Amino acid sequence: MNRRQRHAAILRILRDHPIGTQAELVDALHEAGHEVVQTTISRDIHELGLVKVRDPQGRLVYAPPEAAEPARVEAVEAAFARWALSIESSGNLVVVQTPNGFTNPLAQAIDLARHPRIVGTIAGENTVFLVAREPTTGAKLAEELRGYMLAGVA
């Protein structure tokens, strides 16, 4: 089997089965009749640009890169809805208040999402600072993020 055929087989498997580790992917390929080793799979994952997303059961599984964008946006929306108490802006900064101890999961969700209008985050005990990417203002970013806080509110 050549690389193109192997890549096609990997994408078919990922479409039909939740695969969370390289070992699971090797096993699934073996079951499909393809002899591969873990190092080959590692290289294939990189070449295909596979990403990890949460499946409906909450488990991290491999997916094609295009699957990540909606999942990332949903993860940020869920994080803001769950942990953000207030959002204020100043210049190109956004200050998000959370209950004590909940800044790290919020900041991590934001960082993993690679939000196109956020340069980075700094998390304290109950405050997350976000830096808006130019030309976005803190006020415009804060407005968008407030919408995330209300996601799912009836």
RALIN-V337446 format. One record per run of one state. SS is the DSSP state (a for helix, b for strand, c for the rest). FROM is the first residue (numbers start at 1). TO is the last residue. If there is no record, write none. Layout:
ss=SS from=FROM to=TO
ss=SS from=FROM to=TO
//
This chain:
ss=c from=1 to=2
ss=a from=3 to=16
ss=c from=17 to=21
ss=a from=22 to=31
ss=c from=32 to=37
ss=a from=38 to=48
ss=c from=49 to=50
ss=b from=51 to=54
ss=c from=55 to=59
ss=b from=60 to=63
ss=c from=64 to=64
ss=a from=65 to=83
ss=b from=84 to=90
ss=c from=91 to=92
ss=b from=93 to=98
ss=c from=99 to=102
ss=a from=103 to=113
ss=c from=114 to=117
ss=b from=118 to=123
ss=c from=124 to=126
ss=b from=127 to=132
ss=c from=133 to=137
ss=a from=138 to=149
ss=c from=150 to=154
//
